[in-house]
Amino acid sequence: MIRSTGTYTSPKASQYLQQLCKHFAHKTEVSFDTHQGQIALRTGPVSLATTTDQLIATVTAPDAEALPQAQHEIDKHLAIFAHREGFETLAWQNPVQA
């Protein structure tokens, strides 16, 4: 397993976490509250958390080939919700073995 953590600074971090979780709840198993969430993507689990002004997403995938797919899945949906802020991608850290 391999994982990567990405961050996005926004005063709407909690709102975006909830929007992501509500969206994916139509497709897969999800649990969340205002400050944390779990999404069961087919590529692997995603953990979401927020601070006052930051959204933190940790994606886990079975291998290095599946990891970019998981990152893209979160980025493309967040881009829809945060388009007014000019969101393009989370600031992803280099992958590490999980």
mmCIF file as gemmi writes it, N, C-alpha and C atoms, coordinates in Angstrom:
data_model
loop_
_atom_site.group_PDB
_atom_site.id
_atom_site.type_symbol
_atom_site.label_atom_id
_atom_site.label_alt_id
_atom_site.label_comp_id
_atom_site.label_asym_id
_atom_site.label_entity_id
_atom_site.label_seq_id
_atom_site.pdbx_PDB_ins_code
_atom_site.Cartn_x
_atom_site.Cartn_y
_atom_site.Cartn_z
_atom_site.occupancy
_atom_site.B_iso_or_equiv
_atom_site.pdbx_formal_charge
_atom_site.auth_seq_id
_atom_site.auth_asym_id
_atom_site.pdbx_PDB_model_num
ATOM 1 N N . MET Axp A 1 ? 0.842 -1.181 0 1 0 ? 1 A 1
ATOM 2 C CA . MET Axp A 1 ? 0 0 0 1 0 ? 1 A 1
ATOM 3 C C . MET Axp A 1 ? 0.888 1.245 0 1 0 ? 1 A 1
ATOM 4 N N . ILE Axp A 2 ? 0.369 2.271 -0.62 1 0 ? 2 A 1
ATOM 5 C CA . ILE Axp A 2 ? 1.084 3.537 -0.703 1 0 ? 2 A 1
ATOM 6 C C . ILE Axp A 2 ? 0.08 4.661 -0.421 1 0 ? 2 A 1
ATOM 7 N N . ARG Axp A 3 ? 0.558 5.733 0.19 1 0 ? 3 A 1
ATOM 8 C CA . ARG Axp A 3 ? -0.369 6.831 0.507 1 0 ? 3 A 1
ATOM 9 C C . ARG Axp A 3 ? 0.296 8.177 0.291 1 0 ? 3 A 1
ATOM 10 N N . SER Axp A 4 ? -0.572 9.177 0.14 1 0 ? 4 A 1
ATOM 11 C CA . SER Axp A 4 ? -0.119 10.548 -0.03 1 0 ? 4 A 1
ATOM 12 C C . SER Axp A 4 ? -1.132 11.466 0.64 1 0 ? 4 A 1
ATOM 13 N N . THR Axp A 5 ? -0.631 12.561 1.184 1 0 ? 5 A 1
ATOM 14 C CA . THR Axp A 5 ? -1.488 13.543 1.84 1 0 ? 5 A 1
ATOM 15 C C . THR Axp A 5 ? -1.416 14.854 1.073 1 0 ? 5 A 1
ATOM 16 N N . GLY Axp A 6 ? -2.578 15.432 0.86 1 0 ? 6 A 1
ATOM 17 C CA . GLY Axp A 6 ? -2.668 16.718 0.179 1 0 ? 6 A 1
ATOM 18 C C . GLY Axp A 6 ? -3.414 17.717 1.038 1 0 ? 6 A 1
ATOM 19 N N . THR Axp A 7 ? -3.068 18.985 0.89 1 0 ? 7 A 1
ATOM 20 C CA . THR Axp A 7 ? -3.715 20.034 1.677 1 0 ? 7 A 1
ATOM 21 C C . THR Axp A 7 ? -4.215 21.149 0.769 1 0 ? 7 A 1
ATOM 22 N N . TYR Axp A 8 ? -5.238 21.839 1.267 1 0 ? 8 A 1
ATOM 23 C CA . TYR Axp A 8 ? -5.777 23.009 0.578 1 0 ? 8 A 1
ATOM 24 C C . TYR Axp A 8 ? -6.214 24 1.642 1 0 ? 8 A 1
ATOM 25 N N . THR Axp A 9 ? -5.705 25.215 1.561 1 0 ? 9 A 1
ATOM 26 C CA . THR Axp A 9 ? -6.043 26.25 2.535 1 0 ? 9 A 1
ATOM 27 C C . THR Axp A 9 ? -7.246 27.043 2.044 1 0 ? 9 A 1
ATOM 28 N N . SER Axp A 10 ? -8.284 27.072 2.889 1 0 ? 10 A 1
ATOM 29 C CA . SER Axp A 10 ? -9.507 27.798 2.563 1 0 ? 10 A 1
ATOM 30 C C . SER Axp A 10 ? -10.325 27.994 3.831 1 0 ? 10 A 1
ATOM 31 N N . PRO Axp A 11 ? -10.98 29.138 3.974 1 0 ? 11 A 1
ATOM 32 C CA . PRO Axp A 11 ? -11.879 29.319 5.116 1 0 ? 11 A 1
ATOM 33 C C . PRO Axp A 11 ? -13.114 28.415 5.015 1 0 ? 11 A 1
ATOM 34 N N . LYS Axp A 12 ? -13.308 27.787 3.853 1 0 ? 12 A 1
ATOM 35 C CA . LYS Axp A 12 ? -14.452 26.893 3.638 1 0 ? 12 A 1
ATOM 36 C C . LYS Axp A 12 ? -14.055 25.415 3.718 1 0 ? 12 A 1
ATOM 37 N N . ALA Axp A 13 ? -12.956 25.106 4.383 1 0 ? 13 A 1
ATOM 38 C CA . ALA Axp A 13 ? -12.447 23.736 4.438 1 0 ? 13 A 1
ATOM 39 C C . ALA Axp A 13 ? -13.499 22.744 4.929 1 0 ? 13 A 1
ATOM 40 N N . SER Axp A 14 ? -14.179 23.067 6.011 1 0 ? 14 A 1
ATOM 41 C CA . SER Axp A 14 ? -15.192 22.162 6.552 1 0 ? 14 A 1
ATOM 42 C C . SER Axp A 14 ? -16.349 21.976 5.57 1 0 ? 14 A 1
ATOM 43 N N . GLN Axp A 15 ? -16.745 23.04 4.918 1 0 ? 15 A 1
ATOM 44 C CA . GLN Axp A 15 ? -17.821 22.957 3.924 1 0 ? 15 A 1
ATOM 45 C C . GLN Axp A 15 ? -17.423 22.023 2.786 1 0 ? 15 A 1
ATOM 46 N N . TYR Axp A 16 ? -16.187 22.149 2.304 1 0 ? 16 A 1
ATOM 47 C CA . TYR Axp A 16 ? -15.727 21.3 1.205 1 0 ? 16 A 1
ATOM 48 C C . TYR Axp A 16 ? -15.631 19.84 1.632 1 0 ? 16 A 1
ATOM 49 N N . LEU Axp A 17 ? -15.174 19.582 2.844 1 0 ? 17 A 1
ATOM 50 C CA . LEU Axp A 17 ? -15.124 18.215 3.355 1 0 ? 17 A 1
ATOM 51 C C . LEU Axp A 17 ? -16.522 17.608 3.312 1 0 ? 17 A 1
ATOM 52 N N . GLN Axp A 18 ? -17.496 18.334 3.811 1 0 ? 18 A 1
ATOM 53 C CA . GLN Axp A 18 ? -18.864 17.826 3.844 1 0 ? 18 A 1
ATOM 54 C C . GLN Axp A 18 ? -19.441 17.639 2.442 1 0 ? 18 A 1
ATOM 55 N N . GLN Axp A 19 ? -19.139 18.554 1.53 1 0 ? 19 A 1
ATOM 56 C CA . GLN Axp A 19 ? -19.621 18.419 0.154 1 0 ? 19 A 1
ATOM 57 C C . GLN Axp A 19 ? -19.019 17.192 -0.515 1 0 ? 19 A 1
ATOM 58 N N . LEU Axp A 20 ? -17.717 16.98 -0.335 1 0 ? 20 A 1
ATOM 59 C CA . LEU Axp A 20 ? -17.079 15.795 -0.905 1 0 ? 20 A 1
ATOM 60 C C . LEU Axp A 20 ? -17.726 14.525 -0.371 1 0 ? 20 A 1
ATOM 61 N N . CYS Axp A 21 ? -17.904 14.459 0.935 1 0 ? 21 A 1
ATOM 62 C CA . CYS Axp A 21 ? -18.469 13.255 1.544 1 0 ? 21 A 1
ATOM 63 C C . CYS Axp A 21 ? -19.909 13.024 1.101 1 0 ? 21 A 1
ATOM 64 N N . LYS Axp A 22 ? -20.71 14.064 1.056 1 0 ? 22 A 1
ATOM 65 C CA . LYS Axp A 22 ? -22.1 13.919 0.613 1 0 ? 22 A 1
ATOM 66 C C . LYS Axp A 22 ? -22.16 13.458 -0.839 1 0 ? 22 A 1
ATOM 67 N N . HIS Axp A 23 ? -21.271 13.989 -1.664 1 0 ? 23 A 1
ATOM 68 C CA . HIS Axp A 23 ? -21.236 13.585 -3.068 1 0 ? 23 A 1
ATOM 69 C C . HIS Axp A 23 ? -20.896 12.101 -3.196 1 0 ? 23 A 1
ATOM 70 N N . PHE Axp A 24 ? -19.825 11.674 -2.538 1 0 ? 24 A 1
ATOM 71 C CA . PHE Axp A 24 ? -19.401 10.284 -2.66 1 0 ? 24 A 1
ATOM 72 C C . PHE Axp A 24 ? -20.351 9.32 -1.96 1 0 ? 24 A 1
ATOM 73 N N . ALA Axp A 25 ? -21.158 9.798 -1.023 1 0 ? 25 A 1
ATOM 74 C CA . ALA Axp A 25 ? -22.112 8.934 -0.32 1 0 ? 25 A 1
ATOM 75 C C . ALA Axp A 25 ? -23.149 8.35 -1.278 1 0 ? 25 A 1
ATOM 76 N N . HIS Axp A 26 ? -23.337 8.977 -2.43 1 0 ? 26 A 1
ATOM 77 C CA . HIS Axp A 26 ? -24.263 8.446 -3.426 1 0 ? 26 A 1
ATOM 78 C C . HIS Axp A 26 ? -23.66 7.256 -4.167 1 0 ? 26 A 1
ATOM 79 N N . LYS Axp A 27 ? -22.348 7.056 -4.021 1 0 ? 27 A 1
ATOM 80 C CA . LYS Axp A 27 ? -21.646 6.046 -4.805 1 0 ? 27 A 1
ATOM 81 C C . LYS Axp A 27 ? -20.974 4.959 -3.97 1 0 ? 27 A 1
ATOM 82 N N . THR Axp A 28 ? -20.614 5.292 -2.722 1 0 ? 28 A 1
ATOM 83 C CA . THR Axp A 28 ? -19.813 4.366 -1.928 1 0 ? 28 A 1
ATOM 84 C C . THR Axp A 28 ? -20.049 4.613 -0.442 1 0 ? 28 A 1
ATOM 85 N N . GLU Axp A 29 ? -19.404 3.812 0.376 1 0 ? 29 A 1
ATOM 86 C CA . GLU Axp A 29 ? -19.533 3.956 1.825 1 0 ? 29 A 1
ATOM 87 C C . GLU Axp A 29 ? -18.752 5.179 2.305 1 0 ? 29 A 1
ATOM 88 N N . VAL Axp A 30 ? -19.426 6.007 3.11 1 0 ? 30 A 1
ATOM 89 C CA . VAL Axp A 30 ? -18.849 7.257 3.605 1 0 ? 30 A 1
ATOM 90 C C . VAL Axp A 30 ? -19.295 7.468 5.043 1 0 ? 30 A 1
ATOM 91 N N . SER Axp A 31 ? -18.408 8.032 5.852 1 0 ? 31 A 1
ATOM 92 C CA . SER Axp A 31 ? -18.803 8.518 7.181 1 0 ? 31 A 1
ATOM 93 C C . SER Axp A 31 ? -18.115 9.862 7.378 1 0 ? 31 A 1
ATOM 94 N N . PHE Axp A 32 ? -18.826 10.799 8.032 1 0 ? 32 A 1
ATOM 95 C CA . PHE Axp A 32 ? -18.224 12.12 8.212 1 0 ? 32 A 1
ATOM 96 C C . PHE Axp A 32 ? -18.984 12.936 9.237 1 0 ? 32 A 1
ATOM 97 N N . ASP Axp A 33 ? -18.297 13.956 9.73 1 0 ? 33 A 1
ATOM 98 C CA . ASP Axp A 33 ? -18.909 15.02 10.51 1 0 ? 33 A 1
ATOM 99 C C . ASP Axp A 33 ? -18.297 16.321 9.997 1 0 ? 33 A 1
ATOM 100 N N . THR Axp A 34 ? -18.382 17.391 10.751 1 0 ? 34 A 1
ATOM 101 C CA . THR Axp A 34 ? -17.903 18.677 10.236 1 0 ? 34 A 1
ATOM 102 C C . THR Axp A 34 ? -16.384 18.791 10.164 1 0 ? 34 A 1
ATOM 103 N N . HIS Axp A 35 ? -15.654 17.896 10.849 1 0 ? 35 A 1
ATOM 104 C CA . HIS Axp A 35 ? -14.194 18.029 10.906 1 0 ? 35 A 1
ATOM 105 C C . HIS Axp A 35 ? -13.41 16.822 10.405 1 0 ? 35 A 1
ATOM 106 N N . GLN Axp A 36 ? -14.095 15.73 10.084 1 0 ? 36 A 1
ATOM 107 C CA . GLN Axp A 36 ? -13.38 14.562 9.57 1 0 ? 36 A 1
ATOM 108 C C . GLN Axp A 36 ? -14.312 13.711 8.723 1 0 ? 36 A 1
ATOM 109 N N . GLY Axp A 37 ? -13.709 12.944 7.828 1 0 ? 37 A 1
ATOM 110 C CA . GLY Axp A 37 ? -14.51 12.08 6.976 1 0 ? 37 A 1
ATOM 111 C C . GLY Axp A 37 ? -13.7 10.913 6.454 1 0 ? 37 A 1
ATOM 112 N N . GLN Axp A 38 ? -14.397 9.864 6.07 1 0 ? 38 A 1
ATOM 113 C CA . GLN Axp A 38 ? -13.804 8.666 5.487 1 0 ? 38 A 1
ATOM 114 C C . GLN Axp A 38 ? -14.608 8.321 4.24 1 0 ? 38 A 1
ATOM 115 N N . ILE Axp A 39 ? -13.905 8.084 3.139 1 0 ? 39 A 1
ATOM 116 C CA . ILE Axp A 39 ? -14.545 7.705 1.885 1 0 ? 39 A 1
ATOM 117 C C . ILE Axp A 39 ? -13.886 6.424 1.401 1 0 ? 39 A 1
ATOM 118 N N . ALA Axp A 40 ? -14.701 5.431 1.039 1 0 ? 40 A 1
ATOM 119 C CA . ALA Axp A 40 ? -14.177 4.158 0.546 1 0 ? 40 A 1
ATOM 120 C C . ALA Axp A 40 ? -14.177 4.173 -0.983 1 0 ? 40 A 1
ATOM 121 N N . LEU Axp A 41 ? -13.137 4.768 -1.576 1 0 ? 41 A 1
ATOM 122 C CA . LEU Axp A 41 ? -13.01 4.747 -3.035 1 0 ? 41 A 1
ATOM 123 C C . LEU Axp A 41 ? -12.602 3.353 -3.48 1 0 ? 41 A 1
ATOM 124 N N . ARG Axp A 42 ? -12.873 3.015 -4.74 1 0 ? 42 A 1
ATOM 125 C CA . ARG Axp A 42 ? -12.464 1.698 -5.228 1 0 ? 42 A 1
ATOM 126 C C . ARG Axp A 42 ? -10.951 1.575 -5.31 1 0 ? 42 A 1
ATOM 127 N N . THR Axp A 43 ? -10.247 2.695 -5.415 1 0 ? 43 A 1
ATOM 128 C CA . THR Axp A 43 ? -8.782 2.669 -5.439 1 0 ? 43 A 1
ATOM 129 C C . THR Axp A 43 ? -8.18 2.554 -4.044 1 0 ? 43 A 1
ATOM 130 N N . GLY Axp A 44 ? -9.002 2.774 -3.004 1 0 ? 44 A 1
ATOM 131 C CA . GLY Axp A 44 ? -8.522 2.699 -1.623 1 0 ? 44 A 1
ATOM 132 C C . GLY Axp A 44 ? -9.184 3.754 -0.764 1 0 ? 44 A 1
ATOM 133 N N . PRO Axp A 45 ? -8.967 3.677 0.532 1 0 ? 45 A 1
ATOM 134 C CA . PRO Axp A 45 ? -9.626 4.61 1.446 1 0 ? 45 A 1
ATOM 135 C C . PRO Axp A 45 ? -9.055 6.028 1.369 1 0 ? 45 A 1
ATOM 136 N N . VAL Axp A 46 ? -9.935 6.987 1.633 1 0 ? 46 A 1
ATOM 137 C CA . VAL Axp A 46 ? -9.557 8.394 1.718 1 0 ? 46 A 1
ATOM 138 C C . VAL Axp A 46 ? -9.975 8.894 3.091 1 0 ? 46 A 1
ATOM 139 N N . SER Axp A 47 ? -9.045 9.523 3.8 1 0 ? 47 A 1
ATOM 140 C CA . SER Axp A 47 ? -9.345 10.158 5.081 1 0 ? 47 A 1
ATOM 141 C C . SER Axp A 47 ? -9.281 11.66 4.882 1 0 ? 47 A 1
ATOM 142 N N . LEU Axp A 48 ? -10.304 12.352 5.352 1 0 ? 48 A 1
ATOM 143 C CA . LEU Axp A 48 ? -10.359 13.806 5.258 1 0 ? 48 A 1
ATOM 144 C C . LEU Axp A 48 ? -10.403 14.395 6.658 1 0 ? 48 A 1
ATOM 145 N N . ALA Axp A 49 ? -9.766 15.532 6.824 1 0 ? 49 A 1
ATOM 146 C CA . ALA Axp A 49 ? -9.803 16.25 8.099 1 0 ? 49 A 1
ATOM 147 C C . ALA Axp A 49 ? -9.701 17.738 7.796 1 0 ? 49 A 1
ATOM 148 N N . THR Axp A 50 ? -10.143 18.543 8.761 1 0 ? 50 A 1
ATOM 149 C CA . THR Axp A 50 ? -10.025 19.985 8.601 1 0 ? 50 A 1
ATOM 150 C C . THR Axp A 50 ? -9.439 20.609 9.853 1 0 ? 50 A 1
ATOM 151 N N . THR Axp A 51 ? -8.769 21.724 9.637 1 0 ? 51 A 1
ATOM 152 C CA . THR Axp A 51 ? -8.395 22.62 10.72 1 0 ? 51 A 1
ATOM 153 C C . THR Axp A 51 ? -9.237 23.872 10.488 1 0 ? 51 A 1
ATOM 154 N N . THR Axp A 52 ? -8.937 24.94 11.157 1 0 ? 52 A 1
ATOM 155 C CA . THR Axp A 52 ? -9.71 26.167 10.984 1 0 ? 52 A 1
ATOM 156 C C . THR Axp A 52 ? -9.8 26.591 9.527 1 0 ? 52 A 1
ATOM 157 N N . ASP Axp A 53 ? -8.695 26.472 8.796 1 0 ? 53 A 1
ATOM 158 C CA . ASP Axp A 53 ? -8.685 26.949 7.412 1 0 ? 53 A 1
ATOM 159 C C . ASP Axp A 53 ? -7.967 26.004 6.454 1 0 ? 53 A 1
ATOM 160 N N . GLN Axp A 54 ? -7.941 24.723 6.769 1 0 ? 54 A 1
ATOM 161 C CA . GLN Axp A 54 ? -7.227 23.799 5.897 1 0 ? 54 A 1
ATOM 162 C C . GLN Axp A 54 ? -7.974 22.474 5.769 1 0 ? 54 A 1
ATOM 163 N N . LEU Axp A 55 ? -8.075 21.997 4.533 1 0 ? 55 A 1
ATOM 164 C CA . LEU Axp A 55 ? -8.598 20.674 4.24 1 0 ? 55 A 1
ATOM 165 C C . LEU Axp A 55 ? -7.406 19.758 4.018 1 0 ? 55 A 1
ATOM 166 N N . ILE Axp A 56 ? -7.409 18.617 4.681 1 0 ? 56 A 1
ATOM 167 C CA . ILE Axp A 56 ? -6.313 17.655 4.585 1 0 ? 56 A 1
ATOM 168 C C . ILE Axp A 56 ? -6.901 16.336 4.1 1 0 ? 56 A 1
ATOM 169 N N . ALA Axp A 57 ? -6.399 15.829 2.984 1 0 ? 57 A 1
ATOM 170 C CA . ALA Axp A 57 ? -6.876 14.566 2.421 1 0 ? 57 A 1
ATOM 171 C C . ALA Axp A 57 ? -5.715 13.587 2.353 1 0 ? 57 A 1
ATOM 172 N N . THR Axp A 58 ? -5.92 12.391 2.873 1 0 ? 58 A 1
ATOM 173 C CA . THR Axp A 58 ? -4.926 11.331 2.774 1 0 ? 58 A 1
ATOM 174 C C . THR Axp A 58 ? -5.541 10.194 1.974 1 0 ? 58 A 1
ATOM 175 N N . VAL Axp A 59 ? -4.948 9.904 0.819 1 0 ? 59 A 1
ATOM 176 C CA . VAL Axp A 59 ? -5.43 8.817 -0.029 1 0 ? 59 A 1
ATOM 177 C C . VAL Axp A 59 ? -4.47 7.645 0.082 1 0 ? 59 A 1
ATOM 178 N N . THR Axp A 60 ? -5.034 6.451 0.106 1 0 ? 60 A 1
ATOM 179 C CA . THR Axp A 60 ? -4.247 5.226 0.172 1 0 ? 60 A 1
ATOM 180 C C . THR Axp A 60 ? -4.629 4.369 -1.02 1 0 ? 60 A 1
ATOM 181 N N . ALA Axp A 61 ? -3.63 3.795 -1.674 1 0 ? 61 A 1
ATOM 182 C CA . ALA Axp A 61 ? -3.865 2.97 -2.853 1 0 ? 61 A 1
ATOM 183 C C . ALA Axp A 61 ? -2.994 1.716 -2.767 1 0 ? 61 A 1
ATOM 184 N N . PRO Axp A 62 ? -3.355 0.686 -3.517 1 0 ? 62 A 1
ATOM 185 C CA . PRO Axp A 62 ? -2.579 -0.549 -3.447 1 0 ? 62 A 1
ATOM 186 C C . PRO Axp A 62 ? -1.176 -0.438 -4.043 1 0 ? 62 A 1
ATOM 187 N N . ASP Axp A 63 ? -0.989 0.497 -4.988 1 0 ? 63 A 1
ATOM 188 C CA . ASP Axp A 63 ? 0.324 0.628 -5.621 1 0 ? 63 A 1
ATOM 189 C C . ASP Axp A 63 ? 0.497 2.035 -6.195 1 0 ? 63 A 1
ATOM 190 N N . ALA Axp A 64 ? 1.7 2.292 -6.691 1 0 ? 64 A 1
ATOM 191 C CA . ALA Axp A 64 ? 2.04 3.623 -7.202 1 0 ? 64 A 1
ATOM 192 C C . ALA Axp A 64 ? 1.251 3.988 -8.458 1 0 ? 64 A 1
ATOM 193 N N . GLU Axp A 65 ? 0.743 3.003 -9.182 1 0 ? 65 A 1
ATOM 194 C CA . GLU Axp A 65 ? -0.041 3.299 -10.377 1 0 ? 65 A 1
ATOM 195 C C . GLU Axp A 65 ? -1.456 3.747 -10.032 1 0 ? 65 A 1
ATOM 196 N N . ALA Axp A 66 ? -2.018 3.225 -8.954 1 0 ? 66 A 1
ATOM 197 C CA . ALA Axp A 66 ? -3.39 3.571 -8.561 1 0 ? 66 A 1
ATOM 198 C C . ALA Axp A 66 ? -3.453 4.885 -7.778 1 0 ? 66 A 1
ATOM 199 N N . LEU Axp A 67 ? -2.353 5.291 -7.164 1 0 ? 67 A 1
ATOM 200 C CA . LEU Axp A 67 ? -2.362 6.493 -6.325 1 0 ? 67 A 1
ATOM 201 C C . LEU Axp A 67 ? -2.759 7.756 -7.098 1 0 ? 67 A 1
ATOM 202 N N . PRO Axp A 68 ? -2.196 8.025 -8.269 1 0 ? 68 A 1
ATOM 203 C CA . PRO Axp A 68 ? -2.609 9.23 -8.999 1 0 ? 68 A 1
ATOM 204 C C . PRO Axp A 68 ? -4.097 9.227 -9.359 1 0 ? 68 A 1
ATOM 205 N N . GLN Axp A 69 ? -4.672 8.051 -9.58 1 0 ? 69 A 1
ATOM 206 C CA . GLN Axp A 69 ? -6.105 7.962 -9.862 1 0 ? 69 A 1
ATOM 207 C C . GLN Axp A 69 ? -6.91 8.426 -8.658 1 0 ? 69 A 1
ATOM 208 N N . ALA Axp A 70 ? -6.503 7.992 -7.47 1 0 ? 70 A 1
ATOM 209 C CA . ALA Axp A 70 ? -7.198 8.386 -6.242 1 0 ? 70 A 1
ATOM 210 C C . ALA Axp A 70 ? -7.05 9.89 -6.005 1 0 ? 70 A 1
ATOM 211 N N . GLN Axp A 71 ? -5.852 10.407 -6.198 1 0 ? 71 A 1
ATOM 212 C CA . GLN Axp A 71 ? -5.63 11.844 -6.036 1 0 ? 71 A 1
ATOM 213 C C . GLN Axp A 71 ? -6.493 12.635 -7.017 1 0 ? 71 A 1
ATOM 214 N N . HIS Axp A 72 ? -6.523 12.183 -8.256 1 0 ? 72 A 1
ATOM 215 C CA . HIS Axp A 72 ? -7.309 12.869 -9.283 1 0 ? 72 A 1
ATOM 216 C C . HIS Axp A 72 ? -8.799 12.849 -8.946 1 0 ? 72 A 1
ATOM 217 N N . GLU Axp A 73 ? -9.269 11.746 -8.411 1 0 ? 73 A 1
ATOM 218 C CA . GLU Axp A 73 ? -10.684 11.631 -8.047 1 0 ? 73 A 1
ATOM 219 C C . GLU Axp A 73 ? -11.077 12.701 -7.026 1 0 ? 73 A 1
ATOM 220 N N . ILE Axp A 74 ? -10.235 12.923 -6.032 1 0 ? 74 A 1
ATOM 221 C CA . ILE Axp A 74 ? -10.504 13.958 -5.029 1 0 ? 74 A 1
ATOM 222 C C . ILE Axp A 74 ? -10.347 15.348 -5.657 1 0 ? 74 A 1
ATOM 223 N N . ASP Axp A 75 ? -9.268 15.556 -6.386 1 0 ? 75 A 1
ATOM 224 C CA . ASP Axp A 75 ? -9.022 16.868 -7.008 1 0 ? 75 A 1
ATOM 225 C C . ASP Axp A 75 ? -10.15 17.293 -7.947 1 0 ? 75 A 1
ATOM 226 N N . LYS Axp A 76 ? -10.603 16.381 -8.804 1 0 ? 76 A 1
ATOM 227 C CA . LYS Axp A 76 ? -11.599 16.782 -9.803 1 0 ? 76 A 1
ATOM 228 C C . LYS Axp A 76 ? -12.934 17.135 -9.156 1 0 ? 76 A 1
ATOM 229 N N . HIS Axp A 77 ? -13.3 16.438 -8.081 1 0 ? 77 A 1
ATOM 230 C CA . HIS Axp A 77 ? -14.556 16.774 -7.413 1 0 ? 77 A 1
ATOM 231 C C . HIS Axp A 77 ? -14.414 18.048 -6.58 1 0 ? 77 A 1
ATOM 232 N N . LEU Axp A 78 ? -13.284 18.211 -5.933 1 0 ? 78 A 1
ATOM 233 C CA . LEU Axp A 78 ? -13.073 19.435 -5.159 1 0 ? 78 A 1
ATOM 234 C C . LEU Axp A 78 ? -13.031 20.656 -6.084 1 0 ? 78 A 1
ATOM 235 N N . ALA Axp A 79 ? -12.52 20.478 -7.291 1 0 ? 79 A 1
ATOM 236 C CA . ALA Axp A 79 ? -12.479 21.579 -8.258 1 0 ? 79 A 1
ATOM 237 C C . ALA Axp A 79 ? -13.881 22.085 -8.585 1 0 ? 79 A 1
ATOM 238 N N . ILE Axp A 80 ? -14.849 21.202 -8.576 1 0 ? 80 A 1
ATOM 239 C CA . ILE Axp A 80 ? -16.237 21.611 -8.829 1 0 ? 80 A 1
ATOM 240 C C . ILE Axp A 80 ? -16.749 22.47 -7.677 1 0 ? 80 A 1
ATOM 241 N N . PHE Axp A 81 ? -16.486 22.016 -6.453 1 0 ? 81 A 1
ATOM 242 C CA . PHE Axp A 81 ? -17.004 22.716 -5.279 1 0 ? 81 A 1
ATOM 243 C C . PHE Axp A 81 ? -16.256 24.02 -4.989 1 0 ? 81 A 1
ATOM 244 N N . ALA Axp A 82 ? -14.968 24.063 -5.273 1 0 ? 82 A 1
ATOM 245 C CA . ALA Axp A 82 ? -14.136 25.223 -4.912 1 0 ? 82 A 1
ATOM 246 C C . ALA Axp A 82 ? -13.734 26.059 -6.127 1 0 ? 82 A 1
ATOM 247 N N . HIS Axp A 83 ? -14.469 25.955 -7.208 1 0 ? 83 A 1
ATOM 248 C CA . HIS Axp A 83 ? -14.083 26.674 -8.43 1 0 ? 83 A 1
ATOM 249 C C . HIS Axp A 83 ? -14.05 28.189 -8.244 1 0 ? 83 A 1
ATOM 250 N N . ARG Axp A 84 ? -14.894 28.722 -7.377 1 0 ? 84 A 1
ATOM 251 C CA . ARG Axp A 84 ? -14.901 30.183 -7.167 1 0 ? 84 A 1
ATOM 252 C C . ARG Axp A 84 ? -13.614 30.672 -6.506 1 0 ? 84 A 1
ATOM 253 N N . GLU Axp A 85 ? -12.93 29.775 -5.826 1 0 ? 85 A 1
ATOM 254 C CA . GLU Axp A 85 ? -11.656 30.135 -5.187 1 0 ? 85 A 1
ATOM 255 C C . GLU Axp A 85 ? -10.468 29.873 -6.113 1 0 ? 85 A 1
ATOM 256 N N . GLY Axp A 86 ? -10.742 29.391 -7.31 1 0 ? 86 A 1
ATOM 257 C CA . GLY Axp A 86 ? -9.663 29.117 -8.248 1 0 ? 86 A 1
ATOM 258 C C . GLY Axp A 86 ? -8.908 27.834 -7.945 1 0 ? 86 A 1
ATOM 259 N N . PHE Axp A 87 ? -9.555 26.897 -7.246 1 0 ? 87 A 1
ATOM 260 C CA . PHE Axp A 87 ? -8.898 25.631 -6.905 1 0 ? 87 A 1
ATOM 261 C C . PHE Axp A 87 ? -8.477 24.891 -8.164 1 0 ? 87 A 1
ATOM 262 N N . GLU Axp A 88 ? -7.261 24.32 -8.118 1 0 ? 88 A 1
ATOM 263 C CA . GLU Axp A 88 ? -6.78 23.475 -9.203 1 0 ? 88 A 1
ATOM 264 C C . GLU Axp A 88 ? -6.435 22.081 -8.71 1 0 ? 88 A 1
ATOM 265 N N . THR Axp A 89 ? -5.664 21.995 -7.63 1 0 ? 89 A 1
ATOM 266 C CA . THR Axp A 89 ? -5.27 20.7 -7.085 1 0 ? 89 A 1
ATOM 267 C C . THR Axp A 89 ? -4.85 20.867 -5.633 1 0 ? 89 A 1
ATOM 268 N N . LEU Axp A 90 ? -4.977 19.802 -4.872 1 0 ? 90 A 1
ATOM 269 C CA . LEU Axp A 90 ? -4.427 19.809 -3.524 1 0 ? 90 A 1
ATOM 270 C C . LEU Axp A 90 ? -2.904 19.86 -3.63 1 0 ? 90 A 1
ATOM 271 N N . ALA Axp A 91 ? -2.247 20.361 -2.61 1 0 ? 91 A 1
ATOM 272 C CA . ALA Axp A 91 ? -0.779 20.345 -2.551 1 0 ? 91 A 1
ATOM 273 C C . ALA Axp A 91 ? -0.385 18.968 -2.024 1 0 ? 91 A 1
ATOM 274 N N . TRP Axp A 92 ? -0.16 18.034 -2.95 1 0 ? 92 A 1
ATOM 275 C CA . TRP Axp A 92 ? 0.125 16.647 -2.586 1 0 ? 92 A 1
ATOM 276 C C . TRP Axp A 92 ? 1.579 16.475 -2.183 1 0 ? 92 A 1
ATOM 277 N N . GLN Axp A 93 ? 1.8 15.737 -1.11 1 0 ? 93 A 1
ATOM 278 C CA . GLN Axp A 93 ? 3.15 15.386 -0.673 1 0 ? 93 A 1
ATOM 279 C C . GLN Axp A 93 ? 3.597 14.14 -1.425 1 0 ? 93 A 1
ATOM 280 N N . ASN Axp A 94 ? 4.896 13.896 -1.419 1 0 ? 94 A 1
ATOM 281 C CA . ASN Axp A 94 ? 5.414 12.695 -2.05 1 0 ? 94 A 1
ATOM 282 C C . ASN Axp A 94 ? 4.833 11.461 -1.373 1 0 ? 94 A 1
ATOM 283 N N . PRO Axp A 95 ? 4.531 10.417 -2.151 1 0 ? 95 A 1
ATOM 284 C CA . PRO Axp A 95 ? 3.949 9.202 -1.581 1 0 ? 95 A 1
ATOM 285 C C . PRO Axp A 95 ? 4.909 8.493 -0.625 1 0 ? 95 A 1
ATOM 286 N N . VAL Axp A 96 ? 4.315 7.802 0.345 1 0 ? 96 A 1
ATOM 287 C CA . VAL Axp A 96 ? 5.074 6.975 1.286 1 0 ? 96 A 1
ATOM 288 C C . VAL Axp A 96 ? 4.396 5.619 1.387 1 0 ? 96 A 1
ATOM 289 N N . GLN Axp A 97 ? 5.155 4.62 1.779 1 0 ? 97 A 1
ATOM 290 C CA . GLN Axp A 97 ? 4.582 3.296 1.994 1 0 ? 97 A 1
ATOM 291 C C . GLN Axp A 97 ? 3.654 3.332 3.197 1 0 ? 97 A 1
ATOM 292 N N . ALA Axp A 98 ? 2.493 2.721 3.056 1 0 ? 98 A 1
ATOM 293 C CA . ALA Axp A 98 ? 1.509 2.705 4.157 1 0 ? 98 A 1
ATOM 294 C C . ALA Axp A 98 ? 1.674 1.45 4.991 1 0 ? 98 A 1
